[in-house]
Amino acid sequence: MRSYRELFRTPEFTPLFLTASVQVAAQTVAGLGLATLVFRSTGSPLLSSLALFGPALAQLVGAATLLSAADRTPPRAALAGSALLFALATLLQAVPGLPLGAAYGILLLQGLVGSVAGGVRYGLLDQILDRDGYVLGRSVLNTAVGLCQIGGFAGGGLLIALLSPRGTLLVSAALHLAAALTARLGLARRAPRAAGRASVAETWRTNARLWSPRPRRHVYLALWIPNGLIVGCESLFVPYAPEQAGLLFACGALGMLAGDTAVGRLAPAAWRGRLAHPLHLLLAAPFLLFATAPGLPFAIAAVTVSAVGYSASLLFQERLMALAPDEPAGHTLGLHASGMLAFQGLSAALAGAVAEFTGPGPAMAVLAAGSLTVSAALALTGRPATGPRPSPRRVGRRTA
């Protein structure tokens, strides 16, 4: 499958695409609204970073305890139910006078639910598409993330100016509700992909099995750490440029969209293995400029160019699925998504803590240097990749 027309003609892809897109827009709007609300009330870069990326921290807990449910839950019910829960949680965050601790408790709940929902979403994508279509389909979903983040951050900034941060949260809740309805009405009813009960013990067993082979472990680390540190840089956009943070986020999303489109649609299969590590270096290098506290035009250029490097994740995901042919796709991809978001949350906390002492710009440069170091180490220690290994089965169309 090499064309967008074929992709969108595939049954269930369009409603899955719309559900994921609307939820990304909702989470983007809510994150910007809550981060602004927290920063205005506390003046703390650390707390505003945690408000924006707090749910990602909880993904680590969810990945360690709940992830086995990703393959043992009916996909339609899981996706519709999680979107509805996010709508209710966002409504609670908009309540005036809500204590800060309660707001972060709600973020924790959202992260736990999101860890399972991410595994369900990408496991369903794996079922809907065959092996030849998976990279293109994931590229389109990533492109949708970019577009919805552009719209979400730009629209969120406008909503904050017109309505207030709490009004922005109410709009986000409405978007989550729309996503729940799209999933419920657009997706077919499917049985869970795996039999048996979800449990913490089963989650641990599968996590250990996925983590134990060195090549898979290397790919997971490549998916988690370099871009997690750069998301930590992005978490400081609000304290770095409070009035232009939405613009910086939107430009980053535009760069990510361009990179994912080029890699998913245009990059020949023979190049994919060679491009992954250089793209990681591109992701981090432009943020070194922030050590000099650049003006807005230079900051926009650096952020946009950097975000092209996020497309490395597509290539490492393809490699991951080729290395895990007999593992449950929902758990395999859910561990990737949860680990990635957890590292993003940890990096946001780290960035906020460093910024408390150095200021936002130097903190971004510190995390970028860390990302470059990790990327270089992974490139040197990883096995040379000339493309994904052939899999003994197709990545999609499995039965429980």
C-alpha positions, 0 to 999 in steps of 0.5 A: 500500500503506497497511496493515501487513496488506498489507505483511506479506502481501508475499512475503519481507518478513517474513523480511527484516524478521526478519533485519534485526530480529535483527541490530539486536538483536545489534549493539545488545547487542554494542555495549553489551557491548564499550563497557562492557568498554572503558570499564571497562578504559581509563576513556576516553570516546573509546575507549568511543564508538569501541567502540560506533560503531566499525563505522560509521567503516569504512562510509566505506571500504566505501562508497568501495571495495566498494559496487558489490558490493551490486547484484552479489551474490545477496541471500540469500547476502550477507545470510546470509553477512554475519550468519554473519561477524558471529557469528564476529567477535563470538565473537572479541571475547569472547575473554579477553585480546584486545588492544584493537587486535585488537578494533578491527580486528574492528570495522573488518572488521564495518564493511566487511562491513556497508557492503555488507550494508546496500546489499543489504538495502535494495536487496532491500526495493526489489525486494520492495515497489512504490513505494507500499509502500516508505516504509511498509516502510522505516518498519516496518524503522525501527520494528523498529530502535527496538523491537530497540534498546529490547530490546537496550539494556535486555536488554544492560544486564541481561545485563552485570549478570548475565553480564558484558560478555563473556557479553553478547558471546556472546549477541550472537553467538548472535543473529547466527547466528539472523539468518543462519539466518532469511535462509538459510531464509526468503528466496528465491534471487534473481539479482544485480540488476546484471551485471558484476564488482564493483570499486573503479573501478565503485564510484567511478564510480557514487558520482560519478554519484550525488553529482554532481547538486546536488539528490541531493547535498543529500539525501545531506548531509541524510541523513548529517550532522544525525543523525550529529552527534546519534548522536555525542551518544548515544555519550556516554551510557555516560560520562555515566551509566554505570549508566543508559546502557542506559535512555537508549539505550532511551528514545531508541529509543522516541522513534525508534519513535514518530516513524517510526510517525507519519511512515510510517503517518499523515503525508499525502504532501502534508506529507512535504516540509514536515516533513523539515527541522523534524524535523531541528531537533527532533532536535538542540534537546533535546540543548542541555539537556545543557550544564547536566548535567541529572538523569536524569528531564530527560535521559530526556525530552530524549533521548526527544523528540529521537529523534522527529526521526530520522523525517526520514530516512524523508522524505529517503529517499523524496526520494532514490529519486525523484531517482535513478530510473535508478540501481541501488537497492542502490548508491543506498541503500547509499551513503545507509546507509554514509555515514550510519553513517560520519558517525555513527562520525566524530561518535562519535569527535568527541564522545569527543574533545571530551568528553575536555576538556569532559566528556560533557554539554557535548560533547553540547551542542556537537554538538547546536549543530553539528547545528542549524547544519547543518540550518538551512543545508540548509533555507535552501539546499535547494530547497523540497520539497512532496513527492517528484518523480514517478518515471518508473518504479516504485521497486521490481520492477527486473530486473538 
